[in-house]
């Protein structure tokens, strides 16, 4: 996904076939199982399943072109020598309220055991509600 691409739910050009959009994005969600590099982009386009716009479809097509050109990439399991300690390494990042519509952040993380990626995630910040008795 282009770093300067800011998707929003507001726009004047609705995508002509929302069911088709949803089916393609659904398939792309399954692709994230072996392609964690597209997790953030898929998370973003999934936020517009209710009412996709042509601008959202343009991003989905870009993701499809990226996958076409990077078929050789994906998760691999590499042999790790058990005679040595396996380091546990974690990475995380957040985009700090870049969503135009609700000003929420999207964050993500990945965890490696030795040379192998064992888990990863990307999610949008949740709203925390307080009761009136707190405060």
C-alpha contacts under 8 A as a table, 3 or more apart, distances in Angstrom:
res1	aa1	res2	aa2	distance
1	X	5	X	7.13
1	X	41	X	5.90
1	X	59	X	6.99
1	X	62	X	7.19
1	X	63	X	6.87
2	X	5	X	5.31
6	X	98	X	7.96
6	X	99	X	7.45
6	X	100	X	7.22
7	X	44	X	7.79
7	X	55	X	7.57
7	X	56	X	7.02
7	X	99	X	7.62
7	X	100	X	7.36
8	X	11	X	7.50
8	X	99	X	7.60
8	X	100	X	6.11
8	X	101	X	6.12
9	X	48	X	6.66
9	X	51	X	7.59
9	X	52	X	7.76
9	X	53	X	7.68
9	X	101	X	6.97
11	X	14	X	7.47
11	X	53	X	6.92
12	X	53	X	7.88
13	X	53	X	5.75
13	X	54	X	5.94
14	X	51	X	7.20
14	X	52	X	6.19
14	X	53	X	4.28
14	X	54	X	5.94
15	X	18	X	6.16
15	X	51	X	7.89
15	X	52	X	5.59
15	X	53	X	4.58
15	X	54	X	4.83
15	X	57	X	7.20
17	X	20	X	5.47
17	X	21	X	6.57
18	X	21	X	4.99
18	X	22	X	6.16
18	X	49	X	7.59
18	X	50	X	8.00
18	X	51	X	7.03
18	X	52	X	6.26
19	X	22	X	5.10
19	X	23	X	6.20
20	X	23	X	5.14
20	X	24	X	6.26
21	X	24	X	5.35
21	X	25	X	6.15
21	X	49	X	7.58
21	X	52	X	7.31
21	X	57	X	7.07
22	X	25	X	5.18
22	X	26	X	5.94
22	X	49	X	6.01
23	X	26	X	5.01
23	X	27	X	6.33
24	X	27	X	5.19
24	X	28	X	6.30
25	X	28	X	4.92
25	X	29	X	6.27
25	X	42	X	7.24
25	X	45	X	7.35
25	X	46	X	6.80
25	X	60	X	7.38
26	X	29	X	5.11
26	X	30	X	6.87
27	X	30	X	5.33
27	X	31	X	6.63
28	X	31	X	4.89
28	X	32	X	6.72
28	X	42	X	6.89
29	X	32	X	5.46
29	X	33	X	7.70
29	X	39	X	7.89
29	X	42	X	6.52
30	X	33	X	5.79
31	X	34	X	6.02
31	X	35	X	5.95
32	X	35	X	4.53
32	X	36	X	5.13
32	X	37	X	7.60
32	X	38	X	6.31
32	X	39	X	5.69
33	X	36	X	6.63
34	X	74	X	5.57
34	X	75	X	5.37
35	X	38	X	6.11
35	X	39	X	7.42
35	X	73	X	7.61
35	X	74	X	5.17
35	X	75	X	6.54
36	X	39	X	5.16
36	X	74	X	7.86
36	X	120	X	7.19
37	X	40	X	7.48
38	X	41	X	5.39
38	X	42	X	6.13
38	X	63	X	7.67
39	X	42	X	5.24
39	X	43	X	6.06
39	X	121	X	7.46
39	X	122	X	6.40
40	X	43	X	5.05
40	X	44	X	6.34
40	X	108	X	7.70
40	X	122	X	5.98
41	X	44	X	5.15
41	X	45	X	6.46
41	X	63	X	7.60
42	X	45	X	5.27
42	X	46	X	6.06
43	X	46	X	5.23
43	X	47	X	6.70
43	X	122	X	7.10
43	X	123	X	7.09
44	X	47	X	5.53
44	X	48	X	7.72
45	X	48	X	5.76
45	X	49	X	7.37
45	X	56	X	6.43
45	X	59	X	7.54
45	X	60	X	7.10
46	X	49	X	5.54
47	X	50	X	7.93
48	X	51	X	5.73
48	X	52	X	5.27
48	X	53	X	8.00
48	X	56	X	7.53
49	X	52	X	5.72
52	X	56	X	6.10
52	X	57	X	7.27
53	X	56	X	5.25
53	X	57	X	6.55
54	X	57	X	5.00
54	X	58	X	6.27
55	X	58	X	5.09
55	X	59	X	6.65
56	X	59	X	5.23
56	X	60	X	6.45
57	X	60	X	4.95
57	X	61	X	6.21
58	X	61	X	5.18
58	X	62	X	6.31
59	X	62	X	4.97
59	X	63	X	6.31
60	X	63	X	5.09
60	X	64	X	6.32
61	X	64	X	5.01
61	X	65	X	6.21
62	X	65	X	5.08
62	X	66	X	6.15
63	X	66	X	4.99
63	X	67	X	6.25
64	X	67	X	5.12
64	X	68	X	6.19
65	X	68	X	4.99
65	X	69	X	6.26
66	X	69	X	5.23
66	X	70	X	6.18
67	X	70	X	5.11
67	X	71	X	6.02
68	X	71	X	5.85
70	X	73	X	5.62
71	X	74	X	7.71
75	X	117	X	7.55
76	X	116	X	7.36
77	X	116	X	5.81
77	X	117	X	7.99
78	X	115	X	6.55
78	X	116	X	6.33
80	X	86	X	7.73
80	X	114	X	6.75
80	X	115	X	7.12
81	X	84	X	6.08
82	X	85	X	7.08
82	X	86	X	7.65
86	X	113	X	6.27
86	X	114	X	4.75
87	X	112	X	7.88
87	X	113	X	5.94
87	X	114	X	5.09
88	X	111	X	7.20
88	X	112	X	5.73
88	X	113	X	4.72
88	X	114	X	6.28
89	X	111	X	5.80
89	X	112	X	5.09
89	X	113	X	6.56
89	X	114	X	7.67
90	X	109	X	7.09
90	X	110	X	5.71
90	X	111	X	4.41
90	X	112	X	6.23
91	X	109	X	5.42
91	X	110	X	5.42
91	X	111	X	6.59
92	X	107	X	7.34
92	X	108	X	5.56
92	X	109	X	4.05
92	X	110	X	6.56
93	X	107	X	5.64
93	X	108	X	5.58
93	X	109	X	6.50
94	X	105	X	6.54
94	X	106	X	5.62
94	X	107	X	4.01
94	X	108	X	6.39
95	X	98	X	6.01
95	X	105	X	5.65
95	X	106	X	5.68
95	X	107	X	6.46
96	X	104	X	7.32
96	X	105	X	4.79
96	X	106	X	7.10
97	X	103	X	4.69
97	X	104	X	4.42
97	X	105	X	4.00
97	X	106	X	7.30
98	X	103	X	6.08
98	X	104	X	6.66
98	X	105	X	6.07
98	X	106	X	7.86
99	X	102	X	5.93
99	X	103	X	4.86
99	X	104	X	5.64
99	X	105	X	6.69
100	X	103	X	5.77
104	X	124	X	6.89
104	X	125	X	5.67
104	X	126	X	7.79
105	X	124	X	5.92
105	X	125	X	5.34
106	X	122	X	7.00
106	X	123	X	5.57
106	X	124	X	4.26
106	X	125	X	5.89
107	X	122	X	5.62
107	X	123	X	5.64
107	X	124	X	6.39
107	X	125	X	7.38
108	X	120	X	7.36
108	X	121	X	5.33
108	X	122	X	4.02
108	X	123	X	6.33
109	X	120	X	5.49
109	X	121	X	5.55
109	X	122	X	6.66
110	X	117	X	7.16
110	X	118	X	7.79
110	X	119	X	5.79
110	X	120	X	4.07
110	X	121	X	6.60
111	X	117	X	5.92
111	X	118	X	5.89
111	X	119	X	5.41
111	X	120	X	6.23
112	X	115	X	6.44
112	X	116	X	5.36
112	X	117	X	4.33
112	X	118	X	5.60
112	X	119	X	7.35
113	X	116	X	5.45
113	X	117	X	6.44
113	X	118	X	6.52
117	X	120	X	7.79
130	X	134	X	6.44
131	X	134	X	5.60
132	X	135	X	7.24
